[in-house]
């Protein structure tokens, strides 16, 4: 892990390299978040479908 106290001591090339590394990490995290959100959305829809299959007939039936 990088120590922020070293920022004033780094040369411009080192700062550029650090910025590039950080941008790469951010992009990787963004891709992971997109993947996880898609998985959550898929599972949410699947759960809703299963709930309709399981509970739909009972809630739609008429009971006097």
Secondary structure, 3 states (H helix, E strand, C coil): CCCHHHHHHCCHHHHHHHHHHHHHHHHHHHHHHHHHHHHHHHHHHHHHHHHHHHHHHHHHCCCC
